[in-house]
Amino acid sequence: MTTTLSEIDTTDNYHEALKRVIEAKIKGKMTVEFEVEELPRLDIMSALKKSLQQSGRKPMVKAESTEKKKPQITLVKPMAKPKAAKKRKAS
C-alpha cells in the first residue's frame, strides 16, 4: 500500500497546543501539568556481567605481553664484545 504526501496529516499540532496554553495562562486559567514518569535506569555493567554468566563463557582476561621489558636506563654503557666474523662455506 502506498500513500501520497497529500494523504498524510502534516499539521503542526505542537505550535497550536502551545498557543492554547499561552492564551490560557494569559487569561489566568489553570493549565494541566503532566508528571513525567521516570523510567528505571539500566546499569550496563551489571547487565553485561549477568549476560556473561548466562552464556556460560568465561570473561576475557588480559593477555600477557610477549615483548620483553626495556632495560632500565644506565648512565654508563657497557663495553661491547667484539663480534666474531661469520664463517662462509667454501663453494
Rosetta silent file (secondary structure, phi, psi, omega in degrees, C-alpha in Angstrom):
SEQUENCE: MTTTLSEIDTTDNYHEALKRVIEAKIKGKMTVEFEVEELPRLDIMSALKKSLQQSGRKPMVKAESTEKKKPQITLVKPMAKPKAAKKRKAS
SCORE:     score description
SCORE:     0.000 S_00000001
   1 L     0.000  133.318  179.339    0.000    0.000    0.000 S_00000001
   2 L  -116.858  148.145  176.165    1.355    3.382   -0.912 S_00000001
   3 L  -125.028  150.292  178.003    0.362    6.771    0.410 S_00000001
   4 L   -99.880  165.299 -177.705    0.982   10.144   -1.056 S_00000001
   5 H   -64.796  -31.083 -179.483    2.171   13.188    0.815 S_00000001
   6 H   -70.402  -21.886  179.406   -1.204   14.882    0.437 S_00000001
   7 H   -81.688  -17.334 -176.594   -2.876   11.999    2.323 S_00000001
   8 L   -86.867  138.613  178.581   -0.627   12.398    5.359 S_00000001
   9 L   -73.991  112.899 -176.788   -1.651   14.786    8.146 S_00000001
  10 L  -114.364   24.519  178.995    1.076   17.452    8.131 S_00000001
  11 L   -79.112  149.139 -178.737   -0.417   19.997   10.521 S_00000001
  12 L   -91.904   94.040 -177.212    1.777   21.317   13.307 S_00000001
  13 H   -74.903  -26.560 -177.158   -0.136   20.357   16.458 S_00000001
  14 H   -64.168  -49.667 -177.933    2.657   21.401   18.834 S_00000001
  15 H   -66.270  -35.633  176.917    2.531   25.095   17.996 S_00000001
  16 H   -65.033  -43.741  179.131   -1.271   25.118   18.114 S_00000001
  17 H   -66.766  -37.030  178.752   -1.271   23.466   21.554 S_00000001
  18 H   -64.864  -41.341  177.800    1.442   25.852   22.754 S_00000001
  19 H   -62.322  -40.490  179.136   -0.626   28.868   21.647 S_00000001
  20 H   -64.674  -40.142  179.400   -3.639   27.500   23.552 S_00000001
  21 H   -65.762  -43.418  179.877   -1.566   27.033   26.725 S_00000001
  22 H   -63.927  -43.517  178.864   -0.121   30.555   26.479 S_00000001
  23 H   -64.285  -37.906  178.946   -3.567   32.076   25.916 S_00000001
  24 H   -66.724  -38.890  178.344   -4.967   30.120   28.873 S_00000001
  25 H   -67.439  -37.333  178.414   -2.157   31.384   31.126 S_00000001
  26 H   -63.857  -39.867 -179.365   -2.768   34.956   29.999 S_00000001
  27 H   -75.774  -10.229  178.195   -6.452   34.602   30.885 S_00000001
  28 L    89.437   11.990  178.818   -5.474   33.216   34.307 S_00000001
  29 L   -79.976  151.125  176.962   -6.840   29.729   33.784 S_00000001
  30 L   -75.078  137.411  176.493   -5.118   26.753   35.338 S_00000001
  31 L  -105.806  148.754 -178.998   -3.213   24.618   32.914 S_00000001
  32 L   -83.587  127.841  177.239   -2.834   20.898   33.342 S_00000001
  33 L  -108.721  136.865 -179.998    0.697   19.780   34.009 S_00000001
  34 L   -98.975  138.593  174.761    1.757   16.252   33.339 S_00000001
  35 L   -84.810  129.762  179.369    4.196   14.443   35.554 S_00000001
  36 L   -81.095  124.088 -178.823    6.967   12.901   33.575 S_00000001
  37 L   -82.005  121.600 -178.101    7.316    9.282   34.516 S_00000001
  38 L   -84.115  125.553 -179.808   10.966    8.450   35.049 S_00000001
  39 L   -78.386  147.437  179.025   11.944    5.154   33.519 S_00000001
  40 L   -65.854  139.420 -179.154   14.160    2.838   35.526 S_00000001
  41 L   -86.322  146.228 -178.729   17.795    3.148   34.533 S_00000001
  42 L  -103.262  124.182  176.647   19.698    0.136   33.380 S_00000001
  43 L   -81.648  112.903 -172.405   23.157   -0.439   34.807 S_00000001
  44 H   -65.469  -41.469 -177.810   25.122   -1.535   31.751 S_00000001
  45 H   -65.194  -42.867 -179.987   27.954   -3.260   33.617 S_00000001
  46 H   -66.533  -35.725  177.516   25.626   -5.386   35.748 S_00000001
  47 H   -66.375  -38.814  178.588   23.630   -6.318   32.631 S_00000001
  48 H   -65.985  -44.715  179.230   26.843   -7.315   30.844 S_00000001
  49 H   -62.681  -41.558  179.105   28.016   -9.458   33.772 S_00000001
  50 H   -63.171  -41.342  179.522   24.615  -11.121   34.001 S_00000001
  51 H   -64.546  -40.350  178.552   24.682  -11.820   30.273 S_00000001
  52 H   -65.510  -38.702  179.054   28.159  -13.359   30.509 S_00000001
  53 H   -66.551  -38.269 -179.701   27.059  -15.593   33.374 S_00000001
  54 H   -70.209  -32.617 -177.585   24.025  -16.787   31.439 S_00000001
  55 H   -77.341  -20.156  179.059   26.043  -17.557   28.320 S_00000001
  56 L    83.149    3.122  178.678   28.497  -19.727   30.220 S_00000001
  57 L   -84.828  149.964  175.964   31.516  -18.044   28.630 S_00000001
  58 L   -80.633  143.413  177.449   34.475  -17.018   30.679 S_00000001
  59 L   -66.664  152.807 -178.498   35.171  -13.284   30.807 S_00000001
  60 L   -66.114  142.515  178.619   38.113  -12.086   28.771 S_00000001
  61 L  -116.432  140.852 -179.021   41.452  -11.953   30.549 S_00000001
  62 L   -64.559  128.792 -178.724   44.178   -9.537   29.614 S_00000001
  63 L   -73.270  148.226  177.313   46.817  -11.349   27.595 S_00000001
  64 L   -73.676  142.003 -179.603   50.387  -11.380   28.771 S_00000001
  65 L   -75.003  141.014 -179.605   52.646   -9.191   26.692 S_00000001
  66 L   -89.537  -14.236 -179.299   55.150  -11.022   24.526 S_00000001
  67 L   -76.356  143.717  174.868   57.535   -8.093   24.412 S_00000001
  68 L   -78.981  147.099  178.784   60.438   -8.036   26.791 S_00000001
  69 L   -70.107  143.829  179.083   60.552   -5.134   29.127 S_00000001
  70 L   -69.161  140.122  177.948   63.076   -2.490   28.226 S_00000001
  71 L   -68.247  154.422  179.668   66.122   -2.476   30.497 S_00000001
  72 L   -65.256  151.287 -178.848   66.454    0.426   32.825 S_00000001
  73 L   -70.772  132.286  177.172   68.473    3.346   31.554 S_00000001
  74 L  -114.387  149.690 -179.497   72.099    3.280   32.654 S_00000001
  75 L   -78.915  -31.013 -179.083   74.437    6.211   32.687 S_00000001
  76 L  -112.072  128.337  179.153   77.486    4.193   31.603 S_00000001
  77 L   -79.522  137.713  177.038   77.290    1.989   28.545 S_00000001
  78 L   -71.231  153.189  179.612   78.791   -1.470   28.987 S_00000001
  79 L   -67.153  131.832 -179.572   81.732   -2.364   26.773 S_00000001
  80 L   -79.753  140.362  178.211   80.577   -4.101   23.627 S_00000001
  81 L   -79.109  140.892  177.638   82.048   -7.506   22.896 S_00000001
  82 L   -67.130  137.465 -178.387   83.820   -7.765   19.561 S_00000001
  83 L   -83.022  137.757  177.378   81.751   -9.662   17.056 S_00000001
  84 L   -79.552  143.539  179.476   83.262  -12.769   15.560 S_00000001
  85 L   -68.933  141.637  179.506   83.394  -12.906   11.784 S_00000001
  86 L   -76.473  141.573  178.339   80.880  -15.244   10.221 S_00000001
  87 L   -84.455  137.504  178.271   82.282  -18.311    8.538 S_00000001
  88 L  -104.874  148.975  177.534   81.453  -18.767    4.907 S_00000001
  89 L   -79.389  142.998  176.608   81.019  -22.067    3.178 S_00000001
  90 L   -77.509  138.016 -179.155   83.507  -22.881    0.500 S_00000001
  91 L   -98.471    0.000    0.000   81.926  -23.198   -2.876 S_00000001
